[in-house]
Amino acid sequence: MTGKVYLVGAGPGDPELLTLKALRLLRNADAVLHDDLVAPEVLELIPSTAQIHNVGKRCGKKKILQGEINGLMVALVASGLKVVRLKGGDPLIFGRAGEEIECLRRNKIAFEIVPGVTSALGAAAAAQIPLTDRRTSSALVLVTAHRASERRPSGEGAAEKDDSDWSKFVACGATLVMYMPGQNYSDIARRLTAAGVAGETPCAIISRATTRYQRTYRTTVLDLHRAPQLASPTLLVVGKVVRLADAAAMAAEFVAPEMLFKTALSQETHPRVNEDTIA
C-alpha cells in the first residue's frame, strides 16, 4: 500500500495562523518531517502516535542533506504512511519545495501542497507594516540574502552583478522583504546603497515574528550597519511603507507586542514554552 505526502506550510510561528486543513492533516499524520523554523506550539499539535523527524537546515548548518530528506519521504510513503512535510511559513517560498516535488514526481508518489502564511506577511502584519501602498509602493519583492551569499562567486565583478540585480527592484519602487538576512547588515546596506536605495529609506528588522518573543528594530539604510543582532529567524523590510507602520508601536527601537498563546488549540494541552527552546 502506498501512502501520500503533504507539503504543508506551518505559518510564521503563531499556531492560530495555521490553516484548518494544515491542522487536520497534522492531527491525522502517520509521520511528520519538520524544519527547525516550525514553532514548538505547532509541533505539539502532532499526535503522539506519529513518527516525528527533525530535518531542519539553518544558516548553512545542515543536520541532514536534501537527498536524505527525499529518501526518507519515499521510504515512509512506501510503507503506506500519510506523511506531512512541515515547513515554516509557506512551503513554496524559499522552502526547497521544488526539489522535493521533483523527487516525488520521479518516484510516482501522490502528493498535495497546502499553503501557509509566509513569514513576510506574518511579520509585516505583526509589526503593522503595510507591504504595499498605492502612494509609495505598488510592487513587492521577496529575496533571500542567505541563498544569494551561498551562490555568490568571489571577486569584485560578482559583487557588482549582485548590486545591479538589486537595482532592478529599486527602479520599480518595490518594497523589499529579505528572508534570512543574517547578521552582516553592513554588507546588506552597502549592496542596497550600490543598487540605488537612498540612505534615508526606512527599514525594519523583525525577529521571531508572530511569537511572544517578537522584536522589531526600526532604522534606515544609512544606519543599518548599527543594527543589533536579534534572535533568528529574522526578516528585513526595506521601503517607504515602513513609515506607515503604527506610530505608537514603532516609537521605540524594540517592540515586544503582547502575544497571547492561550488559544482554543493550546489552552488546555500546551505548557508554557521557554524562550531558549524557540527555533
C-alpha positions in Angstrom: 0.0 0.0 0.0 1.3 3.4 -0.9 0.8 6.5 1.2 0.8 10.1 0.3 2.9 13.2 1.1 1.5 16.6 2.1 3.8 19.6 1.7 2.3 21.8 4.4 3.0 25.4 5.4 3.3 25.8 9.2 3.0 29.6 9.1 5.4 32.1 10.7 5.0 30.9 14.3 1.7 31.7 15.9 -0.3 28.4 15.8 -3.5 30.3 15.3 -2.2 31.2 11.8 -2.3 27.6 10.7 -4.9 26.8 8.1 -7.7 24.4 9.1 -6.5 22.0 6.5 -3.0 22.0 7.9 -4.3 21.4 11.4 -6.4 18.5 10.2 -3.5 16.9 8.4 -1.2 17.3 11.4 -3.7 15.6 13.7 -4.1 12.7 11.3 -0.5 12.3 10.2 1.4 9.0 10.5 4.8 10.7 10.1 5.9 14.3 10.2 9.2 15.7 8.7 9.6 19.2 10.0 12.0 22.1 9.6 13.8 23.8 12.5 11.8 27.0 12.0 8.5 25.4 12.8 7.3 26.7 16.2 7.2 24.3 19.2 3.5 25.2 19.7 2.7 23.9 16.2 4.7 20.7 16.8 2.7 20.0 19.9 -0.3 19.5 17.7 1.2 16.3 16.2 -0.3 13.2 17.8 1.9 11.1 20.0 1.4 8.1 17.7 3.1 9.8 14.7 6.7 9.5 13.8 8.5 12.9 14.1 11.7 13.7 12.2 13.6 17.0 12.5 15.1 17.5 9.1 15.9 21.2 9.6 18.7 23.1 7.9 19.5 26.6 9.2 22.1 29.2 8.3 24.2 26.7 6.3 24.4 24.2 9.2 22.9 21.1 7.7 21.8 18.3 10.0 20.7 16.3 7.1 21.2 16.5 3.3 18.3 17.3 1.0 18.9 13.9 -0.7 18.4 12.2 2.6 15.2 14.0 3.3 13.9 13.0 -0.1 14.9 9.4 0.6 13.2 9.4 4.0 9.9 10.7 2.4 10.0 8.0 -0.2 10.6 5.2 2.3 7.9 6.4 4.7 5.3 6.7 1.9 6.3 3.2 0.6 5.3 1.9 4.0 1.8 3.2 3.4 2.0 6.2 5.7 0.4 9.6 5.5 3.5 11.9 5.6 3.4 15.6 6.4 6.4 17.5 5.2 6.0 20.5 7.5 7.8 23.7 6.5 7.9 27.1 8.2 5.9 29.8 6.5 4.7 28.7 3.1 6.2 25.6 1.5 6.6 27.2 -1.9 8.6 30.2 -0.8 12.3 29.5 0.0 11.4 26.1 1.3 13.1 23.8 -1.2 9.7 22.5 -2.2 10.7 22.4 -5.9 13.4 19.8 -5.2 11.0 17.6 -3.1 8.3 17.9 -5.7 10.7 16.7 -8.4 11.6 13.7 -6.2 8.0 12.8 -5.6 7.1 13.0 -9.2 10.1 11.0 -10.2 9.1 8.2 -7.8 5.4 8.5 -8.9 4.3 9.4 -5.4 1.0 11.1 -4.8 1.4 14.5 -3.1 -0.6 17.6 -2.2 0.6 21.2 -1.4 -1.1 23.0 1.5 -0.1 26.7 1.5 0.7 28.6 4.7 1.1 32.2 5.8 4.6 33.1 4.6 6.9 34.8 7.1 6.9 38.1 5.2 3.2 38.5 5.5 3.1 37.3 9.1 6.0 39.6 10.2 4.6 42.7 8.4 1.1 42.1 9.9 2.6 41.7 13.4 4.7 44.8 13.1 1.7 46.7 11.5 3.7 47.5 8.3 1.6 47.5 5.0 3.8 45.9 2.4 2.2 47.9 -0.5 0.6 51.3 -0.7 -0.7 52.9 -3.8 1.1 56.2 -2.9 4.5 54.8 -2.2 4.9 51.2 -3.4 2.9 49.2 -6.0 5.3 46.2 -6.0 6.6 43.6 -3.5 9.8 41.7 -3.9 10.8 38.7 -1.8 14.5 37.8 -1.8 16.8 35.8 0.4 20.3 37.1 1.3 21.3 33.7 2.5 20.8 32.0 -0.8 22.5 34.8 -2.6 25.6 34.6 -0.4 25.8 30.8 -0.9 25.8 31.1 -4.7 27.7 34.4 -5.0 31.1 33.9 -6.6 34.1 35.8 -5.2 35.5 38.8 -6.9 34.7 42.5 -7.5 32.8 41.7 -10.7 30.5 39.3 -8.9 29.6 41.9 -6.3 28.8 44.4 -9.0 26.5 41.9 -10.6 24.6 41.3 -7.3 24.2 45.1 -6.9 22.9 45.5 -10.4 20.4 42.7 -9.8 19.1 44.6 -6.8 18.9 47.8 -8.8 16.1 46.2 -10.8 13.9 46.1 -7.7 14.8 49.7 -6.7 13.9 51.0 -10.2 10.3 49.8 -9.8 9.9 51.3 -6.3 9.2 47.9 -4.8 9.1 47.1 -1.1 11.9 44.6 -0.5 11.5 41.9 2.1 14.6 39.9 2.7 14.4 36.4 4.2 17.4 35.1 6.2 19.3 38.4 6.1 21.9 37.0 8.6 23.8 39.5 10.8 26.1 41.2 8.3 23.9 44.3 7.9 26.9 46.4 6.8 27.2 44.3 3.7 23.5 44.5 3.0 23.5 48.2 3.5 26.4 48.5 1.0 24.6 46.5 -1.6 21.3 48.4 -1.1 23.2 51.7 -1.5 25.1 50.5 -4.6 21.8 49.4 -6.1 20.4 52.9 -5.7 18.4 52.8 -2.5 18.6 56.2 -0.7 20.2 56.3 2.7 17.1 57.7 4.3 15.0 54.8 3.2 13.4 53.3 6.3 13.8 49.6 7.1 12.7 47.3 9.9 14.2 44.1 11.2 11.6 41.7 12.7 12.8 38.9 14.9 10.7 35.8 15.8 7.6 37.3 14.1 4.1 36.5 15.5 5.5 34.8 18.6 5.6 36.1 22.1 9.3 36.8 21.7 8.9 39.1 18.6 11.2 42.1 18.5 11.2 44.9 15.9 14.1 47.2 15.3 13.5 50.2 13.0 16.3 52.1 11.3 17.3 53.4 7.9 19.6 52.0 5.2 22.2 54.6 6.2 22.3 53.3 9.8 21.5 49.7 9.1 25.1 48.7 9.9 24.4 49.7 13.6 21.5 47.2 13.9 21.8 44.8 16.9 22.0 41.1 16.4 18.4 39.9 17.1 17.5 36.3 17.6 16.7 34.3 14.4 14.7 33.8 12.4 14.6 37.4 11.2 13.3 39.3 8.2 14.3 42.7 6.8 11.7 45.0 5.3 13.1 47.9 3.2 10.9 50.6 1.7 8.9 53.7 2.3 6.0 51.6 3.6 7.8 51.2 6.9 6.9 54.8 7.6 3.2 53.8 7.5 3.6 51.5 10.5 1.6 52.4 13.6 3.5 55.4 15.2 2.9 54.2 18.7 4.0 50.7 18.1 7.2 51.8 16.3 8.1 54.6 18.6 10.8 52.6 20.4 13.7 50.8 18.8 12.4 47.5 20.2 8.8 46.4 20.2 7.6 43.4 22.2 3.9 43.0 21.4 1.7 41.1 23.7 1.2 37.8 22.0 -1.2 35.6 23.9 -1.0 31.9 23.1 -3.9 30.8 25.3 -5.9 29.7 22.3 -8.5 27.1 21.7 -5.8 24.9 20.2 -3.3 25.2 23.1 -5.0 26.5 26.2 -5.6 23.1 27.8 -2.8 21.0 26.4 0.3 23.2 25.8 2.7 24.1 28.6 4.5 27.4 28.6 7.5 27.3 26.3 10.8 28.6 27.5 12.4 31.2 25.2 15.6 29.2 24.7 13.6 26.4 23.1 12.2 28.6 20.3 13.9 27.6 17.0 
